[in-house]
Amino acid sequence: MDPTIGTQPYYFPFVNSLIERLDWNPAPDKVVWHYTNGDGLIGIIESGSIFATQISCLNDSTEIRYSAMRLREALLALIVTMDNRGIS
């Protein structure tokens, strides 16, 4: 496995290219990224709060790599869908 997986230098160019392609220009100080499922999202919205763990404190170091790979797969699928629909 690539030792840079899960690091900013590995994912930033990919994520940045998607943000540009989706024409999304968020203010960096206004964006919060949080990996969760649908129930977690509902809980965040209903409670108005979010909990996070420092990545170095996770008991399974593959968690961040797994979620980053799943995000990459989902975004690549979105690009294919957009290409098939002629969306640029």
C-alpha positions as a printed NumPy array, in Angstrom:
array([[  0.   ,   0.   ,   0.   ],
       [  1.227,   3.481,  -0.859],
       [  2.548,   5.09 ,   2.379],
       [  1.295,   8.512,   1.294],
       [ -2.342,   7.36 ,   1.185],
       [ -4.275,   9.349,   3.749],
       [ -1.951,  12.331,   3.555],
       [ -2.783,  15.742,   2.129],
       [ -0.152,  15.593,  -0.653],
       [ -1.742,  12.368,  -1.916],
       [ -5.361,  13.567,  -2.03 ],
       [ -5.196,  17.333,  -2.406],
       [ -4.541,  17.396,  -6.176],
       [ -7.379,  14.928,  -6.766],
       [ -9.889,  16.714,  -4.517],
       [ -8.849,  20.116,  -5.839],
       [ -9.445,  18.987,  -9.435],
       [-12.93 ,  17.781,  -8.473],
       [-13.77 ,  21.022,  -6.719],
       [-12.714,  22.941,  -9.817],
       [-14.686,  20.619, -12.088],
       [-17.819,  20.933,  -9.949],
       [-17.373,  24.72 ,  -9.993],
       [-17.433,  24.815,  -6.206],
       [-15.342,  27.544,  -4.615],
       [-15.736,  27.274,  -0.863],
       [-13.948,  29.603,   1.492],
       [-11.353,  27.315,   3.142],
       [-12.121,  28.681,   6.592],
       [-15.835,  27.866,   6.156],
       [-15.572,  24.175,   5.21 ],
       [-15.661,  21.247,   7.631],
       [-15.13 ,  17.709,   6.334],
       [-16.638,  14.912,   8.387],
       [-16.937,  11.218,   7.48 ],
       [-20.278,   9.822,   8.657],
       [-23.323,   7.893,   7.516],
       [-26.909,   9.077,   7.025],
       [-27.897,   8.513,  10.66 ],
       [-24.801,  10.392,  11.777],
       [-25.675,  13.325,   9.513],
       [-29.196,  13.473,  10.926],
       [-27.743,  13.425,  14.442],
       [-25.389,  16.285,  13.59 ],
       [-28.217,  18.37 ,  12.164],
       [-30.625,  17.623,  15.017],
       [-28.099,  18.238,  17.79 ],
       [-26.294,  21.139,  16.131],
       [-22.987,  19.602,  17.209],
       [-20.214,  17.491,  15.735],
       [-17.687,  15.224,  17.397],
       [-14.32 ,  14.398,  15.938],
       [-11.295,  12.36 ,  16.936],
       [ -7.701,  13.263,  16.237],
       [ -6.629,  10.854,  13.503],
       [ -3.576,   9.741,  15.444],
       [ -5.883,   8.58 ,  18.259],
       [ -7.884,   6.156,  16.11 ],
       [ -7.496,   2.546,  17.16 ],
       [ -7.458,   1.381,  13.531],
       [ -5.021,   3.257,  11.318],
       [ -6.731,   1.973,   8.177],
       [ -9.932,   3.916,   8.928],
       [ -8.73 ,   7.102,   7.254],
       [ -7.286,   5.24 ,   4.295],
       [-10.506,   3.293,   3.823],
       [-12.716,   6.378,   3.971],
       [-10.394,   8.302,   1.657],
       [-10.456,   5.474,  -0.888],
       [-14.26 ,   5.278,  -0.707],
       [-14.524,   9.049,  -1.234],
       [-12.218,   8.808,  -4.237],
       [-14.313,   5.965,  -5.72 ],
       [-17.54 ,   7.929,  -5.231],
       [-16.11 ,  11.072,  -6.798],
       [-14.737,   9.134,  -9.776],
       [-18.186,   7.579, -10.28 ],
       [-19.699,  11.074, -10.168],
       [-17.272,  12.243, -12.853],
       [-18.217,   9.309, -15.082],
       [-21.912,  10.09 , -14.586],
       [-21.324,  13.761, -15.369],
       [-19.325,  12.854, -18.479],
       [-22.054,  10.481, -19.657],
       [-24.632,  13.242, -19.253],
       [-22.441,  15.819, -20.994],
       [-22.043,  17.889, -17.837],
       [-18.739,  19.73 , -17.558]])
